[in-house]
Amino acid sequence: MLRVQLHVHTTASRGTRIKYDSTITPVEAIKILCKRGVDAVAVTDHNTTRAYDLMRRIGERKGVYVIRGIEIDTLDGHLIGLGVEEEIERKLCRRRKFLTAPEAVELIRDFNGEVYIPHPFDIQHKGIGMKVFEVNGIVEVFNPMNIFGFEDEIARMVASKLGRPMAVGSDAHTESLLGYCINLVSSEPDTYSILRSIRKGEVRFEKCRYISMKELKKWVLMRILLSHKSVKSKIDRGWEIDASYMMAANNPLMRKLEKLALELGIRSPSSPIWDFTALMAYSVAVIYAKNSEKEYRNQIINEFQSAGKFQSKHALRG
């Protein structure tokens, strides 16, 4: 059995709000994966495949097979292409800001990739949400960043009802998640064989766990320390309102608190200000999660009822 980890990010990724997305270098990724017994990994940095060649070369020496992947930011949310050809990045650079999810699917398939749908029902609405009914692909049914759990529960139910293949993804941006969320497949160590096994449902999952608050805080702190100049600039200018919860972050009083926390935190990374900031962020997330869960469940119930797949309105309610 091959132990395959999908959906891994490296420092080649760039975040949408904070410059540094992942704190794992391509070299570190392979070394750690090798130590933790992973046989194959899909590197899926945001809108780039830059880390692939280096990881492949090191992986060949360490015995870790590397699948070239890419996570595309679309107008509808994120989509991943697995096993894509190198030229996709060049094409994407010319079109990225104008792609819808269906257009991204077409692009992925034009470059011989497999469509993978990451965190479709995450509370930040970075997944494609209800577009999952229009996009056919492998559905990610476990993601460590979905810390409230309902996000993955809904993804599993929808994938099952629609008869879609399922996989688990680590969405690893920090080294502590390397070696977790493993797909066990009985296949040859090559992209075609691995993805064929997953498509056919010949896969089992192991070592699935959610990221802890301690890990999350450490990762966010490292990102901010690496990106503090760009973060300060965005606080000064005001954040882009690309999600409803960013309205709270963009409130003038909140921005003053953010700037204070940033300045204190940079001077002293062990400052309690980070604990206070993390608690505030989590409190906002809890409220937002409850609203998102209700919204998603109602939308999905209506979608399935219109298709005659639910007999009761209570079939999906938590």
DOMI-153419 format. One record per residue: residue in three letters; y, x, z of N, C-alpha, C in turn. Coordinates in steps of 0.001 Angstrom, whole numbers, padded with zeros to 6 digits, always signed. Layout:
<atoms>
ALAYXZYXZYXZ
...
</atoms>
This chain:
<atoms>
MET-001210+000841+000000+000000+000000+000000+001251+000870+000000
LEU+002200+000526-000862+003481+001228-000874+004456+000545+000085
ARG+005197+001354+000810+006237+000842+001704+007577+001018+000996
VAL+008149-000127+000586+009340-000116-000270+010531-000701+000481
GLN+011631+000047+000488+012862-000445+001101+013876-000742+000002
LEU+014303-001993-000050+015271-002441-001049+016664-002558-000426
HIS+017681-002480-001286+019061-002768-000894+019579-001741+000117
VAL+019760-000508-000359+020282+000578+000467+021586+001097-000143
HIS+022563+001334+000707+023865+001830+000267+024086+003267+000726
THR+024871+004016-000047+025238+005387+000309+026760+005532+000276
THR+027223+006736+000533+028662+006990+000518+029270+006876-000875
ALA+028431+006681-001897+028967+006435-003244+029571+005035-003339
SER+029163+004138-002434+029712+002772-002402+031146+002791-001918
ARG+031925+001849-002388+033276+001651-001883+033423+000203-001446
GLY+033980+000009-000244+034124-001339+000288+035265-002097-000368
THR+035260-003398-000183+036314-004230-000764+037583-004195+000080
ARG+037455-004029+001400+038628-003988+002273+038833-002609+002885
ILE+037724-002002+003338+037784-000670+003928+037162+000306+002938
LYS+037844+001418+002699+037452+002334+001631+035998+002765+001720
TYR+035579+003261+002882+034199+003739+003023+033299+002575+003409
ASP+032279+002349+002605+031372+001217+002796+030163+001644+003623
SER+029505+002708+003203+028327+003222+003891+028641+004595+004461
THR+027963+004935+005560+028150+006257+006160+026947+007161+005898
ILE+026031+006744+005009+024825+007517+004701+025036+008287+003400
THR+024896+009590+003427+024989+010353+002179+023661+010227+001425
PRO+023677+010405+000109+022429+010331-000664+021361+011307-000165
VAL+021771+012512+000209+020814+013511+000702+020201+013059+002026
GLU+021063+012593+002947+020567+012111+004239+019598+010952+004053
ALA+019918+010055+003131+019086+008873+002920+017645+009264+002611
ILE+017449+010167+001656+016095+010560+001265+015377+011280+002400
LYS+016057+012191+003071+015425+012939+004161+014953+012007+005272
ILE+015787+011037+005640+015437+010111+006722+014322+009167+006284
LEU+014415+008655+005056+013378+007758+004550+012021+008455+004524
CYS+012017+009710+004117+010782+010497+004083+010191+010617+005488
LYS+011026+010954+006457+010562+011093+007837+010023+009786+008398
ARG+010578+008660+007941+010187+007361+008485+009102+006676+007655
GLY+008502+007414+006725+007327+006927+006021+007575+005924+004919
VAL+008773+005928+004327+009075+005014+003215+008666+005684+001904
ASP+007925+004956+001059+007414+005515-000197+008378+005350-001364
ALA+009175+004277-001330+010095+004007-002442+011331+003297-001905
VAL+012472+003553-002555+013725+002953-002121+014539+002543-003336
ALA+015237+001420-003221+016183+000997-004255+017587+001257-003744
VAL+018306+002186-004405+019689+002464-004034+020580+001510-004818
THR+021384+000744-004084+022139-000355-004708+023600-000309-004268
ASP+024279+000762-004617+025683+000887-004240+026544-000116-005007
HIS+027706-000407-004427+028590-001397-005031+029198-000884-006339
ASN+028837-001542-007420+029438-001317-008740+029278+000102-009274
THR+028298+000832-008764+028067+002190-009263+026605+002590-009099
THR+026168+003504-009972+024820+004086-009851+024928+005597-009634
ARG+026080+006062-009174+026351+007500-009081+025355+008259-008203
ALA+024866+007637-007156+023987+008351-006217+022562+008501-006740
TYR+022211+007765-007772+020805+007702-008200+020233+009052-008603
ASP+020910+009795-009478+020338+011042-010003+020045+012041-008890
LEU+020968+012203-007960+020760+013122-006847+019601+012654-005979
MET+019567+011371-005664+018486+010843-004829+017131+010974-005528
ARG+017119+010749-006827+015858+010870-007578+015333+012304-007518
ARG+016231+013277-007729+015797+014680-007718+015254+015093-006343
ILE+015963+014706-005286+015496+015047-003943+014237+014257-003607
GLY+014213+012998-004045+013054+012146-003797+011777+012687-004425
GLU+011891+013286-005600+010717+013869-006258+010121+014999-005421
ARG+010985+015764-004747+010496+016852-003894+009937+016339-002575
LYS+010504+015240-002083+010116+014722-000772+009032+013639-000844
GLY+008705+013185-002052+007692+012137-002182+008212+010733-001970
VAL+009505+010535-002235+010104+009193-002137+010557+008779-003535
TYR+009964+007718-004069+010335+007235-005399+011639+006445-005301
VAL+012553+006671-006237+013870+006017-006189+014051+005075-007380
ILE+014397+003841-007069+014695+002818-008075+016207+002761-008265
ARG+016646+002846-009513+018091+002731-009778+018504+001269-009679
GLY+019468+001020-008817+019984-000336-008669+021496-000325-008587
ILE+022067-001505-008596+023524-001639-008502+023845-003011-007929
GLU+024792-003064-006983+025239-004346-006432+026588-004677-007066
ILE+026598-005751-007815+027777-006120-008598+028608-007161-007856
ASP+029896-006884-007719+030818-007873-007157+031227-008821-008282
THR+030812-010080-008177+031183-011053-009201+032187-012050-008625
LEU+032718-012891-009475+033644-013930-009024+032960-014927-008105
ASP+031623-014997-008174+030851-015960-007383+030191-015325-006165
GLY+030251-014005-006032+029565-013321-004941+028762-012142-005477
HIS+028034-011492-004596+027301-010288-004973+025956-010602-005641
LEU+025627-009791-006651+024310-009835-007286+023837-008402-007479
ILE+022544-008192-007354+021974-006854-007520+021117-006808-008773
GLY+021224-005703-009477+020313-005402-010575+019389-004282-010138
LEU+018081-004486-010216+017102-003460-009850+016458-002907-011113
GLY+016299-001588-011160+015669-000972-012327+016548-000972-013556
VAL+017850-000983-013358+018786-001035-014487+018911+000329-015159
GLU+019383+000313-016391+019629+001556-017116+020989+002127-016719
GLU+021133+003427-016887+022329+004148-016440+023617+003611-017049
GLU+023556+003153-018295+024770+002760-019018+025424+001498-018468
ILE+024757+000797-017554+025318-000460-017044+026655-000238-016343
GLU+026801+000913-015657+028037+001150-014918+029239+001246-015855
ARG+029060+001918-016975+030153+002059-017931+030582+000683-018461
LYS+029596-000126-018778+029881-001482-019276+030555-002310-018189
LEU+030071-002164-016971+030595-002929-015849+032047-002576-015552
CYS+032386-001300-015664+033762-000855-015384+034768-001548-016297
ARG+034334-001904-017494+035246-002564-018430+035341-004069-018186
ARG+034302-004649-017513+034261-006107-017423+034233-006665-016017
ARG+034049-005814-014996+033681-006275-013663+034541-007402-013112
LYS+035863-007290-013220+036744-008264-012576+036660-009648-013212
PHE+036005-009747-014350+035961-011028-015053+034569-011655-015057
LEU+033596-011011-014407+032231-011517-014459+032000-012674-013494
THR+031348-013721-013978+030798-014746-013105+029363-014334-012786
ALA+028722-015039-011870+027330-014706-011542+026421-014818-012772
PRO+026493-015912-013558+025649-015987-014756+025917-014858-015753
GLU+027172-014425-015856+027496-013311-016756+026913-011997-016232
ALA+026924-011831-014901+026329-010634-014305+024826-010611-014534
VAL+024192-011773-014458+022750-011875-014741+022471-011408-016163
GLU+023273-011876-017084+023107-011490-018492+023277-009977-018658
LEU+024277-009417-017965+024510-007975-018041+023322-007194-017491
ILE+022818-007614-016338+021670-006945-015719+020473-006964-016660
ARG+020232-008103-017279+019071-008216-018179+019289-007459-019481
ASP+020546-007360-019926+020850-006557-021119+020472-005090-020907
PHE+020526-004651-019633+020192-003260-019316+018836-003167-018609
ASN+017956-004133-018977+016545-004131-018564+016338-004130-017056
GLY+017221-004791-016343+017101-004871-014897+016501-006180-014424
GLU+016081-006172-013178+015559-007366-012504+016652-007926-011610
VAL+016894-009227-011689+017939-009853-010874+017433-010056-009447
TYR+018232-009593-008504+017914-009701-007070+019125-010339-006400
ILE+018896-011388-005618+019989-012169-005022+020124-011814-003542
PRO+021096-010966-003188+021228-010536-001791+021993-011538-000934
HIS+021585-011629+000336+022273-012449+001360+022976-013678+000757
PRO+022218-014577+000111+022893-015686-000595+023713-016605+000305
PHE+023341-016722+001584+024035-017673+002461+024673-016982+003669
ASP+025224-015784+003464+025879-015075+004567+027178-015763+004958
ILE+027601-015564+006192+028768-016301+006689+030073-015805+006094
GLN+030070-014595+005530+031292-014095+004899+031447-014599+003473
HIS+030440-015341+003015+030433-015872+001644+030538-014752+000611
LYS+029905-013614+000913+029820-012540-000067+028618-012720-000982
GLY+027683-013580-000568+026569-013941-001437+026998-015016-002412
ILE+026077-015411-003280+026450-016388-004309+026310-017830-003841
GLY+025817-018046-002629+025770-019397-002082+025032-020385-002961
MET+025685-021479-003263+025042-022558-004026+024744-022169-005472
LYS+025304-021074-005938+024983-020587-007287+023528-020143-007387
VAL+022849-020022-006221+021435-019658-006238+020612-020688-007008
PHE+021121-021912-007101+020424-022949-007862+020523-022708-009369
GLU+021520-021924-009787+021717-021647-011213+021170-020283-011626
VAL+021055-019373-010663+020657-017995-010961+019194-017793-010588
ASN+018393-017407-011546+016974-017178-011292+016743-015703-011014
GLY+016148-015403-009877+015885-014009-009533+015128-013915-008230
ILE+014888-012702-007783+014242-012459-006489+015258-012772-005395
VAL+014871-013600-004432+015792-014003-003371+015546-013157-002123
GLU+016613-012591-001612+016522-011832-000363+016451-012823+000795
VAL+015321-012811+001517+015109-013813+002573+015229-013216+003976
PHE+015549-011938+004042+015891-011333+005332+016889-010215+005074
ASN+017961-010225+005864+018999-009198+005780+019480-008925+007205
PRO+019418-007673+007677+019782-007361+009068+021195-007735+009457
MET+022091-007873+008460+023478-008212+008761+023656-009701+009044
ASN+022654-010505+008736+022721-011950+008994+022339-012221+010442
ILE+023174-011783+011369+022796-011721+012782+022618-013086+013445
PHE+023044-014156+012803+022888-015477+013411+021557-016134+013029
GLY+020876-015576+012041+019523-016024+011718+019433-017195+010756
PHE+020313-018182+010895+020226-019357+010026+020411-018988+008558
GLU+021172-017913+008298+021423-017495+006923+020117-017180+006199
ASP+019215-016479+006908+017927-016122+006322+016974-017314+006297
GLU+017043-018146+007323+016212-019347+007370+016487-020236+006146
ILE+017760-020423+005848+018131-021247+004694+017694-020575+003393
ALA+017865-019257+003300+017455-018541+002086+015958-018688+001839
ARG+015149-018567+002899+013688-018720+002757+013323-020121+002299
MET+013964-021126+002904+013650-022502+002556+014019-022797+001103
VAL+015204-022360+000682+015649-022624-000685+014749-021897-001683
ALA+014430-020640-001408+013555-019874-002310+012193-020540-002439
SER+011677-021022-001311+010373-021685-001325+010417-022978-002136
LYS+011446-023788-001902+011577-025067-002619+011744-024858-004126
LEU+012446-023782-004484+012709-023519-005903+011598-022695-006560
GLY+010637-022238-005755+009545-021441-006301+009986-020062-006760
ARG+010955-019479-006062+011474-018165-006435+010730-017056-005694
PRO+010585-015882-006306+010007-014742-005593+010923-014313-004455
MET+010338-013773-003389+011101-013392-002205+010887-011920-001881
ALA+011904-011332-001237+011812-009959-000749+012741-009825+000446
VAL+012572-008744+001195+013495-008455+002282+014306-007226+001913
GLY+015567-007228+002326+016447-006100+002032+017071-005591+003305
SER+017269-004279+003387+017840-003706+004612+019354-003750+004616
ASP+019965-003803+003430+021430-003735+003329+021943-002581+004193
ALA+021204-001463+004172+021494-000348+005073+022789+000357+004687
HIS+023749+000336+005608+024996+001080+005469+025070+002170+006535
THR+024106+002160+007442+024050+003123+008536+022619+003612+008675
GLU+022450+004870+009030+021119+005479+008984+020121+004814+009923
SER+020591+004119+010952+019669+003490+011901+018830+002388+011249
LEU+019277+001876+010095+018517+000822+009411+017562+001375+008348
LEU+017594+002676+008124+016653+003256+007169+015252+003236+007772
GLY+014296+002757+006979+012926+002630+007475+012606+001248+008011
TYR+013564+000331+007921+013355-001045+008374+013435-002012+007190
CYS+012962-003244+007441+012949-004285+006401+012157-003773+005194
ILE+010870-003602+005394+009990-002982+004416+009189-004041+003651
ASN+009115-003842+002332+008272-004660+001466+006985-003883+001202
LEU+005852-004447+001582+004563-003799+001355+003957-004333+000068
VAL+003747-003461-000909+003178-003875-002194+002019-002963-002569
SER+001037-003558-003220-000090-002774-003723+000164-002510-005197
SER+000794-001380-005486+001165-001094-006870+001304+000408-007061
GLU+001478+000799-008298+001777+002190-008608+003224+002488-008193
PRO+003530+003754-007889+004901+004096-007489+005840+004239-008683
ASP+006081+003119-009355+007054+003103-010443+007778+001771-010417
THR+008956+001746-011014+009829+000575-010934+009154-000681-011462
TYR+008534-000583-012639+007922-001776-013257+006842-002362-012355
SER+005948-001521-011843+004826-002009-011033+005302-002625-009717
ILE+006265-001965-009076+006783-002476-007806+007443-003843-007993
LEU+008311-003952-008992+009025-005213-009202+008088-006310-009702
ARG+007071-005946-010473+006091-006941-010920+005352-007527-009724
SER+004952-006685-008766+004258-007180-007574+005132-008151-006795
ILE+006420-007815-006656+007328-008703-005924+007525-010012-006679
ARG+007703-009916-007997+007865-011138-008816+006668-012068-008676
LYS+005476-011495-008596+004246-012293-008500+003969-012773-007084
GLY+004806-012382-006138+004606-012804-004757+003555-011991-004030
GLU+003160-010865-004609+002138-010011-003999+002830-008989-003105
VAL+003405-009462-002031+004218-008633-001156+004136-009173+000267
ARG+004126-008260+001216+004212-008613+002632+005388-007865+003240
PHE+005889-008387+004345+007086-007811+004961+006766-007246+006351
GLU+007415-006146+006693+007239-005586+008037+008534-004935+008521
LYS+008598-004757+009839+009717-004073+010503+011062-004712+010173
CYS+011081-006034+010171+012342-006748+009928+013046-006981+011272
ARG+014260-006541+011369+015038-006752+012590+016516-006842+012233
TYR+017264-007496+013113+018703-007600+012910+019416-006405+013530
ILE+020542-006057+012944+021340-004955+013472+021870-005352+014851
SER+021869-004406+015784+022373-004689+017129+023896-004581+017144
MET+024498-005169+018165+025952-005075+018285+026388-003619+018483
LYS+025566-002844+019189+025876-001429+019390+025898-000685+018051
GLU+024889-000937+017217+024837-000298+015895+025995-000748+015025
LEU+026278-002044+015084+027344-002609+014251+028693-002009+014620
LYS+028940-001919+015915+030214-001354+016385+030341+000114+015968
LYS+029254+000871+016115+029269+002290+015750+029538+002473+014259
TRP+028889+001630+013426+029078+001722+011980+030522+001389+011591
VAL+031043+000284+012139+032420-000123+011815+033406+000946+012270
LEU+033187+001506+013464+034075+002554+013975+034073+003765+013041
MET+032891+004172+012588+032803+005323+011691+033514+005035+010373
ARG+033343+003816+009844+034034+003442+008606+035548+003516+008780
ILE+036023+003003+009893+037471+002981+010139+038008+004397+010311
LEU+037266+005241+011022+037711+006624+011214+037784+007362+009877
LEU+036813+007098+009005+036808+007747+007696+037890+007189+006774
SER+038268+005928+007013+039181+005226+006096+040508+004874+006745
HIS+040876+005546+007851+041985+005034+008664+043310+004962+007909
LYS+043554+005871+006964+044818+005830+006210+044914+004569+005357
SER+043818+004244+004671+043845+003045+003822+043858+001776+004676
VAL+043195+001804+005841+043207+000646+006739+044621+000401+007252
LYS+045292+001465+007678+046671+001340+008172+047590+000773+007091
SER+047405+001242+005867+048219+000758+004755+048000-000732+004524
LYS+046743-001180+004622+046452-002602+004392+046982-003464+005517
ILE+046919-002958+006751+047490-003709+007874+048995-003854+007682
ASP+049654-002773+007268+051108-002805+007056+051493-003790+005945
ARG+050730-003775+004849+051052-004635+003699+050579-006069+003898
GLY+049527-006225+004686+048894-007536+004822+047591-007564+004046
TRP+046580-008157+004661+045262-008202+004040+045223-009217+002903
GLU+044387-008937+001927+044158-009919+000867+043357-011085+001442
ILE+043788-012299+001175+043098-013479+001699+041989-013869+000716
ASP+040840-013189+000830+039722-013472-000065+038635-014289+000620
ALA+038887-014682+001873+037978-015562+002622+038815-016235+003698
SER+038403-017428+004111+039239-018193+005039+039434-017475+006374
TYR+038390-016721+006844+038533-016040+008123+039557-014902+008067
MET+039909-014446+006841+040908-013387+006722+042316-013902+007003
MET+042478-015222+007042+043784-015776+007404+044131-015405+008841
ALA+043105-015423+009727+043330-015040+011126+043670-013559+011215
ALA+042954-012730+010441+043203-011282+010460+044593-010943+009934
ASN+045134-011822+009085+046422-011555+008450+047606-012147+009214
ASN+047315-012823+010313+048382-013359+011157+049247-012193+011675
PRO+050588-012321+011648+051459-011212+012069+051113-010652+013448
LEU+050819-011533+014417+050465-011064+015755+049143-010289+015710
MET+048176-010804+014965+046895-010123+014848+047063-008753+014204
ARG+047938-008676+013210+048148-007388+012539+048766-006355+013488
LYS+049632-006803+014384+050182-005892+015395+049082-005387+016320
LEU+048190-006298+016729+047067-005906+017579+046118-004965+016838
GLU+045893-005255+015548+045017-004397+014735+045593-002984+014637
LYS+046894-002910+014410+047545-001596+014287+047469-000828+015596
LEU+047686-001523+016720+047597-000894+018036+046184-000388+018290
ALA+045202-001237+017981+043795-000849+018174+043441+000353+017318
LEU+043948+000361+016075+043667+001481+015173+044251+002780+015715
GLU+045507+002732+016152+046170+003944+016642+045515+004466+017915
LEU+045198+003551+018836+044535+003963+020077+043127+004479+019800
GLY+042444+003794+018892+041070+004171+018576+040960+005512+017891
ILE+041912+005811+017013+041899+007097+016307+042106+008237+017296
ARG+043020+008010+018271+043279+009060+019267+042090+009248+020202
SER+041386+008132+020488+040250+008216+021418+039132+007281+020950
PRO+038188+007804+020165+037094+006963+019651+036256+006294+020735
SER+036294+006834+021966+035522+006214+023055+036344+005182+023828
SER+037552+004892+023333+038447+003961+024024+037829+002565+024141
PRO+038054+001890+025297+037566+000510+025477+038186-000463+024476
ILE+039249-000029+023784+039879-000914+022802+038896-001353+021738
TRP+037922-000470+021425+036923-000829+020408+036017-001947+020911
ASP+035671-001900+022205+034842-002959+022782+035588-004295+022755
PHE+036873-004244+023086+037688-005463+023079+037806-006011+021654
THR+038058-005113+020692+038184-005528+019287+036875-006124+018782
ALA+035755-005489+019135+034445-005977+018708+034165-007362+019294
LEU+034546-007571+020563+034343-008869+021207+035166-009946+020518
MET+036411-009630+020189+037263-010589+019482+036679-010942+018124
ALA+036239-009898+017384+035671-010124+016054+034422-010985+016140
TYR+033575-010716+017143+032341-011498+017299+032657-012946+017648
SER+033651-013160+018488+034040-014530+018871+034486-015329+017654
VAL+035279-014688+016792+035713-015349+015554+034503-015631+014664
ALA+033581-014655+014597+032390-014810+013748+031524-015972+014203
VAL+031395-016167+015522+030581-017275+016050+031127-018618+015576
ILE+032439-018777+015678+033077-020028+015231+032877-020214+013732
TYR+033105-019137+012991+032980-019213+011542+031541-019473+011139
ALA+030576-018907+011878+029155-019094+011565+028759-020563+011722
LYS+029234-021198+012776+028893-022608+012993+029407-023476+011847
ASN+030620-023207+011412+031180-023968+010297+030426-023685+008999
SER+030088-022417+008774+029364-022050+007555+027987-022668+007514
GLU+027291-022652+008658+025945-023237+008702+025981-024720+008356
LYS+026907-025432+008951+027031-026871+008686+027338-027123+007211
GLU+028253-026323+006671+028647-026477+005266+027467-026219+004332
TYR+026761-025102+004564+025624-024766+003717+024535-025830+003791
ARG+024191-026240+005001+023102-027218+005157+023436-028534+004457
ASN+024652-028997+004616+025051-030250+003968+025016-030129+002445
GLN+025516-029011+001922+025516-028807+000471+024092-028763-000085
ILE+023212-028079+000631+021833-027929+000147+021068-029242+000242
ILE+021288-029984+001333+020657-031299+001455+021068-032185+000284
ASN+022354-032207-000025+022837-033035-001133+022230-032586-002459
GLU+022132-031269-002657+021572-030734-003904+020110-031141-004069
PHE+019324-030983-002992+017901-031302-003079+017656-032810-003118
GLN+018472-033571-002405+018301-035022-002441+018567-035560-003842
SER+019572-034980-004508+019866-035437-005862+018725-035104-006814
ALA+017950-034055-006450+016792-033685-007271+015512-034344-006770
GLY+015619-035140-005697+014453-035851-005169+013499-034971-004389
LYS+013987-033825-003856+013089-032910-003137+013124-033119-001636
PHE+014083-033884-001131+014125-034209+000293+014029-035727+000430
GLN+013224-036165+001373+013137-037587+001651+014075-037985+002792
SER+014439-036993+003612+015242-037285+004791+016464-036388+004856
LYS+017553-036948+005354+018763-036151+005521+018621-035144+006647
HIS+017571-035322+007479+017387-034415+008611+016450-033266+008266
ALA+016022-033163+007019+015015-032169+006651+015497-030733+006828
LEU+016794-030510+006746+017313-029145+006813+018285-028944+007964
ARG+018508-029949+008755+019501-029809+009812+018929-028985+010953
GLY+019805-028071+011488+019369-027208+012592+019540-027919+013928
</atoms>
